[in-house]
């Protein structure tokens, strides 16, 4: 049995009331405090490593992971993706979905599972989704952890020029191309103190490629469009009442650290944790310390 077969055998599915078919996984004891992990742009649920998930489970949490729409094994949109010029000039199509729609998907999944108010942990775009849940559905949220994310204010949290250059070009169309592209980008984003584990990242890239049930490139384009269509959410974040921890590395080349600072300022009472040498990557070498911070944060709620 291949690694991909082993992991996909654990996938569960549900059709939400809004029509979205969501793929998700559960780890841990049913009675544990629920923690929803939300991945970033183009990241399926396998982006959260088994070590990261297992460490959360060891703290007694029920860990919920999901594929956002247009990613992994969840629903892929039927609308055309935005063209390159629309993305460059941030001009979404009229039929674009938004971060609020992605937040609703998450909330409907939590209601389907019947777990009650949940602790949210989101990374990058997943942090934006988690922020949107906390702002729009306060009764569903026990606490919020936003990891290397931002507010939507275009004056903060922008990628470095070197990162933009890496993202230009045609998307991968084969598994081999996908692995090479993932390794190249991850090595660039990993930061100075916590380098990527190339062997582990190659395995992850294969699993992610094999779990992609639709046009991954079109899905990423529609997710980018969702971020752009949502605009600056700074005012919205002022409505967040959930206890909030903001985690950001000081060597992030995808979401400049100013995005994390802006998030912490926008949410009343938020605590900002800046991790020296951390980039836009969460390797297993960081998992224990980050999970310890998450568990300590949850314990205060």
C-alpha positions as CSV (number, residue, x, y, z in Angstrom):
1,X,0.0,0.0,0.0
2,X,1.4,3.4,-1.0
3,X,1.7,6.3,1.4
4,X,-0.9,8.2,-0.6
5,X,-3.3,5.2,-0.3
6,X,-2.7,5.0,3.4
7,X,-3.6,8.7,4.1
8,X,-6.5,9.0,1.7
9,X,-8.1,5.9,3.4
10,X,-8.6,8.1,6.5
11,X,-10.4,10.9,4.6
12,X,-14.1,11.6,5.4
13,X,-16.6,13.5,3.4
14,X,-19.7,15.5,3.9
15,X,-22.0,17.7,1.7
16,X,-22.6,21.0,3.5
17,X,-25.9,22.8,3.3
18,X,-24.4,25.4,1.0
19,X,-23.5,22.7,-1.5
20,X,-19.8,22.4,-0.9
21,X,-18.4,18.9,-0.5
22,X,-15.7,18.9,2.1
23,X,-13.1,16.4,2.8
24,X,-11.8,16.2,6.4
25,X,-10.1,14.1,9.0
26,X,-10.4,13.6,12.7
27,X,-7.5,12.7,15.1
28,X,-7.7,12.2,18.8
29,X,-10.4,11.3,21.4
30,X,-14.0,12.4,20.6
31,X,-14.3,14.0,24.0
32,X,-11.2,16.2,23.6
33,X,-11.4,20.0,23.2
34,X,-11.8,20.5,19.4
35,X,-9.1,22.2,17.4
36,X,-9.7,23.0,13.7
37,X,-6.5,23.3,11.6
38,X,-7.0,25.5,8.4
39,X,-4.3,25.4,5.7
40,X,-3.1,28.2,3.5
41,X,-3.2,28.9,-0.2
42,X,-3.3,25.7,-2.2
43,X,-2.5,23.6,0.9
44,X,-4.6,20.5,1.5
45,X,-5.0,19.0,4.9
46,X,-1.8,16.9,4.6
47,X,0.2,20.1,5.0
48,X,-0.3,19.6,8.8
49,X,2.3,16.9,9.4
50,X,1.5,13.8,11.4
51,X,4.1,14.9,14.0
52,X,2.3,18.3,14.4
53,X,-1.1,16.7,14.6
54,X,0.2,13.9,16.9
55,X,1.7,16.4,19.3
56,X,-1.7,18.3,19.5
57,X,-3.4,14.9,20.2
58,X,-0.9,14.2,23.0
59,X,-2.2,17.3,24.7
60,X,-5.7,15.8,24.7
61,X,-7.2,17.7,21.8
62,X,-9.6,16.4,19.1
63,X,-7.9,17.6,15.9
64,X,-10.0,18.4,12.9
65,X,-8.4,19.0,9.5
66,X,-10.1,20.0,6.3
67,X,-9.4,20.6,2.6
68,X,-10.7,24.1,1.8
69,X,-12.8,24.3,-1.4
70,X,-10.6,24.3,-4.5
71,X,-8.0,22.2,-2.8
72,X,-7.3,18.6,-2.0
73,X,-10.4,16.4,-2.2
74,X,-13.0,19.0,-1.5
75,X,-15.2,20.8,-4.1
76,X,-13.6,22.5,-7.0
77,X,-15.3,25.5,-8.5
78,X,-16.9,25.4,-11.9
79,X,-16.4,29.1,-12.6
80,X,-13.4,30.1,-14.7
81,X,-10.4,31.2,-12.7
82,X,-9.2,34.8,-12.9
83,X,-6.6,35.5,-15.6
84,X,-3.1,36.7,-14.8
85,X,-3.9,40.3,-15.3
86,X,-6.9,40.2,-13.0
87,X,-4.6,38.7,-10.3
88,X,-1.8,41.2,-10.9
89,X,-4.2,44.2,-10.6
90,X,-6.4,42.6,-7.9
91,X,-9.6,42.8,-10.0
92,X,-11.7,39.8,-9.1
93,X,-14.4,38.4,-11.4
94,X,-18.0,39.1,-10.5
95,X,-18.5,35.5,-9.5
96,X,-15.6,35.3,-7.1
97,X,-16.2,33.7,-3.7
98,X,-14.6,35.3,-0.6
99,X,-12.8,34.5,2.6
100,X,-16.2,34.8,4.3
101,X,-17.5,32.0,2.1
102,X,-14.5,29.8,3.1
103,X,-15.2,30.7,6.7
104,X,-18.8,29.6,6.3
105,X,-17.6,26.2,4.9
106,X,-15.5,25.7,8.1
107,X,-18.4,26.7,10.4
108,X,-20.8,24.4,8.6
109,X,-18.4,21.5,8.9
110,X,-18.1,22.2,12.7
111,X,-21.9,22.2,13.0
112,X,-22.0,19.0,11.1
113,X,-19.6,17.4,13.5
114,X,-21.5,18.8,16.5
115,X,-18.3,19.7,18.4
116,X,-19.5,23.1,19.7
117,X,-17.3,26.2,20.0
118,X,-13.9,25.3,18.7
119,X,-10.3,26.5,18.9
120,X,-9.1,27.7,15.5
121,X,-5.5,27.4,14.2
122,X,-4.9,28.8,10.7
123,X,-1.7,29.3,8.7
124,X,-1.3,32.0,6.0
125,X,-4.6,32.1,4.0
126,X,-5.9,29.7,6.7
127,X,-5.1,32.4,9.2
128,X,-7.3,34.8,7.2
129,X,-10.1,32.3,7.2
130,X,-9.8,31.7,10.9
131,X,-9.8,35.4,11.5
132,X,-13.0,35.7,9.4
133,X,-14.7,32.9,11.4
134,X,-13.8,34.6,14.7
135,X,-15.1,37.9,13.4
136,X,-18.3,36.7,11.8
137,X,-19.2,33.7,14.0
138,X,-18.0,34.6,17.5
139,X,-20.3,32.0,19.1
140,X,-18.5,29.2,17.2
141,X,-15.0,30.1,18.5
142,X,-13.2,29.4,21.8
143,X,-9.8,30.8,20.8
144,X,-7.8,31.9,17.7
145,X,-4.3,31.2,16.6
146,X,-3.2,33.1,13.5
147,X,0.1,31.8,12.1
148,X,2.1,33.9,9.5
149,X,-1.0,35.6,8.2
150,X,-2.2,39.2,7.6
151,X,-5.1,41.6,7.6
152,X,-5.7,42.2,3.9
153,X,-4.3,45.8,4.1
154,X,-2.1,46.0,1.0
155,X,0.3,48.2,2.9
156,X,1.5,45.3,5.1
157,X,2.3,41.6,4.8
158,X,3.4,41.7,1.2
159,X,5.7,39.0,-0.3
160,X,9.3,39.8,-1.1
161,X,10.3,40.5,-4.7
162,X,12.4,37.3,-4.7
163,X,9.3,35.3,-3.7
164,X,7.2,36.9,-6.5
165,X,9.9,35.9,-9.0
166,X,9.7,32.3,-7.9
167,X,5.9,32.3,-8.3
168,X,6.0,33.4,-11.9
169,X,5.7,30.8,-14.6
170,X,3.5,27.9,-15.7
171,X,2.1,25.7,-12.9
172,X,3.3,22.1,-12.6
173,X,1.5,19.6,-14.7
174,X,3.2,16.4,-13.5
175,X,4.0,14.9,-10.2
176,X,7.7,15.3,-10.8
177,X,7.3,19.0,-11.7
178,X,5.1,19.5,-8.6
179,X,7.8,18.0,-6.3
180,X,10.5,20.1,-7.8
181,X,8.5,23.3,-7.6
182,X,7.5,22.6,-3.9
183,X,11.1,21.9,-2.9
184,X,12.3,25.0,-4.6
185,X,9.7,27.3,-3.0
186,X,9.9,25.6,0.4
187,X,13.7,26.0,0.6
188,X,13.2,29.7,-0.3
189,X,10.6,30.3,2.4
190,X,11.9,28.1,5.2
191,X,13.7,30.8,7.1
192,X,17.3,30.9,8.5
193,X,17.0,28.8,11.6
194,X,14.5,26.1,10.6
195,X,15.5,24.7,7.2
196,X,13.1,22.5,5.3
197,X,13.6,18.7,5.5
198,X,13.9,17.9,1.8
199,X,13.0,14.2,2.1
200,X,9.9,14.9,4.2
201,X,8.8,17.8,1.9
202,X,9.2,15.6,-1.2
203,X,6.9,13.0,0.4
204,X,4.4,15.7,1.3
205,X,4.5,17.1,-2.3
206,X,3.7,13.6,-3.7
207,X,0.8,13.1,-1.2
208,X,-0.6,16.5,-1.9
209,X,-0.3,16.1,-5.7
210,X,-2.0,12.7,-5.5
211,X,-4.8,14.1,-3.3
212,X,-5.6,16.9,-5.7
213,X,-9.0,16.0,-7.1
214,X,-9.4,18.9,-9.5
215,X,-7.4,21.5,-11.5
216,X,-5.0,22.6,-8.7
217,X,-3.7,25.6,-10.6
218,X,-7.3,26.9,-11.3
219,X,-8.1,26.3,-7.6
220,X,-5.1,28.3,-6.4
221,X,-6.1,31.2,-8.7
222,X,-9.7,31.2,-7.4
223,X,-8.3,31.2,-3.8
224,X,-6.1,34.1,-4.6
225,X,-9.1,35.8,-6.0
226,X,-11.0,35.1,-2.8
227,X,-8.3,36.9,-0.8
228,X,-8.4,39.9,-3.2
229,X,-12.2,40.0,-3.3
230,X,-12.2,40.3,0.6
231,X,-10.1,43.4,0.6
232,X,-8.8,45.0,3.8
233,X,-10.3,43.3,6.8
234,X,-8.7,45.4,9.5
235,X,-12.0,47.0,10.6
236,X,-13.7,43.5,10.7
237,X,-10.9,42.2,12.9
238,X,-11.9,44.8,15.5
239,X,-15.0,42.7,16.2
240,X,-12.9,39.6,17.2
241,X,-13.5,38.8,20.9
242,X,-11.9,35.4,21.0
243,X,-8.5,35.2,22.9
244,X,-6.0,35.5,20.1
245,X,-2.4,34.4,19.6
246,X,-0.5,35.7,16.5
247,X,2.6,33.8,15.5
248,X,5.0,35.1,12.9
249,X,8.6,34.5,11.9
250,X,11.0,37.4,11.5
251,X,12.3,35.9,8.3
252,X,9.0,35.5,6.4
253,X,9.5,36.1,2.7
254,X,5.9,35.3,1.7
255,X,3.9,37.3,4.3
256,X,6.1,40.1,5.6
257,X,6.2,40.2,9.4
258,X,4.4,43.5,9.2
259,X,1.3,41.5,8.4
260,X,1.5,39.7,11.8
261,X,2.1,42.9,13.6
262,X,-0.9,44.5,11.9
263,X,-3.1,41.5,12.8
264,X,-2.1,41.7,16.5
265,X,-2.9,45.5,16.5
266,X,-6.2,45.0,14.9
267,X,-7.5,42.4,17.4
268,X,-8.0,43.7,20.9
269,X,-5.9,41.9,23.5
270,X,-4.1,39.7,20.9
271,X,-0.6,38.5,21.9
272,X,2.1,38.6,19.2
273,X,4.8,35.9,19.2
274,X,7.7,36.6,16.9
275,X,9.8,33.5,16.3
276,X,13.5,34.4,15.4
277,X,14.7,32.7,12.3
278,X,11.3,31.3,11.3
279,X,10.1,31.8,7.8
280,X,6.8,31.0,6.0
281,X,7.1,27.3,6.8
282,X,6.2,25.1,9.8
283,X,8.6,22.1,9.8
284,X,8.6,19.4,12.4
285,X,11.7,21.0,14.0
286,X,9.3,23.9,15.1
287,X,6.2,21.7,15.8
288,X,6.9,21.0,19.5
289,X,7.5,24.6,20.4
290,X,4.6,26.0,18.4
291,X,2.2,23.4,19.8
292,X,3.4,24.2,23.3
293,X,2.5,27.8,22.7
294,X,-0.9,26.8,21.2
295,X,-1.7,24.5,24.2
296,X,-0.7,27.2,26.7
297,X,-2.8,29.8,24.8
298,X,-5.8,27.4,24.8
299,X,-5.3,26.7,28.5
300,X,-5.9,30.4,29.3
301,X,-9.4,30.4,27.6
